[in-house]
Amino acid sequence: MSTLWLLADEVAESMRVYNERAAAHGAATPRTRDGVRRFFDGTELLAPGVVALPDWRPGPNDARAANIPMWGGVGRKP
C-alpha cells in the first residue's frame, strides 16, 4: 500500500468521524493541498505556505507531531 493511499484512507476516516460529530453544525469538505491553496489566491501566502498542520511554524524544540490529514496556512491581503 502506498503512502498516498494510506493518507487518503486516513482522511476519509477522519472526515467520517468529523461529520458524525459535527452533524448539528454542518459537514466538512475534504480537500487536497491544492484545493486549500486556492483559498489563498489574491493574498501573500506567508511562509511556510500551505502545509500539514503540524508543519506550520513548529517551535525549535517541538517534537514532530503525528501525521494530521489537515492543511493550514495564512495569507495576507496586499
C-alpha positions as CSV (number, residue, x, y, z in Angstrom):
1,M,0.0,0.0,0.0
2,S,1.4,3.4,-0.9
3,T,1.6,6.3,1.5
4,L,-0.8,8.2,-0.7
5,W,-3.5,5.6,-0.4
6,L,-2.8,5.3,3.4
7,L,-3.3,9.1,3.8
8,A,-6.4,9.0,1.6
9,D,-7.9,6.3,3.9
10,E,-7.0,8.4,7.0
11,V,-8.6,11.5,5.5
12,A,-11.7,9.6,4.6
13,E,-12.0,8.1,8.1
14,S,-11.3,11.4,9.9
15,M,-13.9,13.1,7.7
16,R,-16.4,10.4,8.5
17,V,-15.9,10.8,12.3
18,Y,-15.9,14.6,12.0
19,N,-19.2,14.6,10.1
20,E,-20.8,12.3,12.6
21,R,-19.8,14.6,15.5
22,A,-20.5,17.9,13.7
23,A,-23.8,17.0,12.1
24,A,-25.5,19.7,14.0
25,H,-23.0,22.3,12.7
26,G,-22.9,21.2,9.0
27,A,-20.5,18.9,7.2
28,A,-16.8,19.4,6.3
29,T,-15.5,19.1,2.8
30,P,-12.3,17.1,2.3
31,R,-9.8,19.0,0.1
32,T,-6.4,18.3,-1.3
33,R,-3.5,20.7,-0.6
34,D,-4.1,22.4,-4.0
35,G,-7.8,22.6,-3.1
36,V,-6.9,24.5,0.1
37,R,-4.3,26.6,-1.7
38,R,-6.8,28.2,-4.0
39,F,-8.4,29.9,-1.0
40,F,-5.3,32.0,-0.7
41,D,-5.4,33.3,-4.3
42,G,-5.0,37.1,-4.2
43,T,-3.1,37.0,-1.0
44,E,0.5,37.0,0.0
45,L,0.9,33.5,1.4
46,L,3.2,33.6,4.4
47,A,5.9,31.0,4.9
48,P,5.9,28.1,5.1
49,G,2.8,28.2,2.8
50,V,0.0,25.6,2.8
51,V,1.4,22.7,4.8
52,A,0.2,19.9,7.0
53,L,-0.9,21.5,10.3
54,P,2.0,20.1,12.4
55,D,4.4,21.6,9.9
56,W,3.1,25.2,10.1
57,R,5.7,27.0,12.1
58,P,6.7,24.4,14.7
59,G,8.8,25.6,17.6
60,P,12.5,24.8,17.6
61,N,12.0,22.2,20.4
62,D,8.7,20.8,19.2
63,A,8.7,17.1,18.6
64,R,7.4,16.0,15.1
65,A,3.7,15.5,15.6
66,A,1.8,12.6,14.2
67,N,0.5,13.0,10.7
68,I,-2.7,15.0,10.8
69,P,-4.5,14.9,7.5
70,M,-5.4,18.6,7.5
71,W,-3.9,21.6,5.7
72,G,-3.3,25.1,7.1
73,G,-1.8,28.4,6.0
74,V,-2.0,32.2,6.5
75,G,-2.4,34.7,3.7
76,R,-2.0,38.5,4.0
77,K,-4.1,40.8,1.8
78,P,-1.8,43.0,-0.3
